[in-house]
Amino acid sequence: MSEFPFSVENILEQCGGNAGVAGDVLKEFLNQAPVDESEMKNGIDGNSLLATSKAAHRLKGTAGVLGADNLHALCAALEIAGKDGRADDAKKLFNDLQAEIKRCIDYVPVVQQKLQ
């Protein structure tokens, strides 16, 4: 795993070199990631793995735009585990995913500062 969850270069490349768009993506990530995380947890706790899968899919898209490869991979794995109804795998993946979401959220201010 990389020291940094994503880089300014990654997000700028995904946003066509537009720092304003990159900033908007970061703001959306900060707003949406906790919502998606909550929906994933509620799905796992409520035995609704389809809801977990859908929330993981949404977050996976944002992770791809950020160039957050580890977050993207965890979301993809959780999405599949949810679709397949593998509750034990989903719980483990979700625990790993929570840590990676936090790591990404904590890193956003560093990227925002570099975009200015």
N, C-alpha and C positions, 0 to 999 in steps of 0.2 A: 504494500500500500504506500502510496506517495505521501510525503510529508504534508502536502497541501491537498485538499479535496478537489480543487479545480484551480485554474489560473486565469488571469486577466486575458492572456493570449487565447485560451480556449473559448472563453465567453465572447470575446470580440470576434473571433473567427466565426462562431456560430451566429453572431448578430451582424454579419456583413461589415465589420469594422466600425459600426455605429455605436459610440459610447452611450448615447442617450437610450437606444434600444436595450443595450446591455444593462444599463441602470434600471430600466423598467422591468426587465426579466428578473433581476435580483430582488426588486421590491415585491414582485408577484410571488417569487419563491418564499420570501419572508412571510408573506400573508397566507399563502396557500399550504406550505409544508406542514404547519401545525394542524390545519384542518384535515389534511390527508392523513396525517399521523393519527389523529383522534378517530377518524373513520375506520382506519385499519384496526386500531385497538378495539373499537366497539364491535367491529365485525368478528374479530377473533374471540373476544369475550362473549359475544352473543351467538357464537357458532354460525355466523353468516359470512362464510369465507368468500362468497361472491362479492359482497360489499368490500371486503378487504382487497380482493383482486382488482376491483375497479379503482379504488383509491391508490393502490400501488401503481396501476397503469398511468393514472394522471401524473403522479409524482415522477414516474419514469420519464415522461416527456420533458418535463422541466429539467430534470437531471441531464438529459441529453443536450439540451440547449446550453446548460451551464458547462458542459464538458466534465461533469462530475461522474467519472467512470465507475467508481466503486458504488456510489449511490444508485446509479443507473442499473448496475448488475444486481444489486440487492433487490431493487424494486422489481426487476424482471423476474428474478427467482421467486419472490413472494407472489407476484401476479400469477405465475404458473402453479405454485403450490396451492393458492386459493382456488384457482379454476379446477384443479385436480382433486380438491377436497382433502388435502393432506394437512390436517390440523396441527400435528406435532411439528412438522417442518415449518409451517407458517408461523407458529409461535417462536421458534428459534430464529428464523429469518427476521421476524419483526423485532426481536431484541437487538439483533445486529444492526438492523435498519435504524432503530431509534438512536443508537450511538452515532451512526453516520449522518443522520439528519442534524443532530446537534453539532457535529464537527463542521458541517457545511454552513449552518446558520451562524456559528461562531466566527467563521472565516469571511462571511459576506462583507463586514465593515472594512476589512483589509482590501478587498477587491474594489469596493465602492470608492475608497480613497485613491486607489491607483487609477481609477477611471476618470477622476477629476483633473 
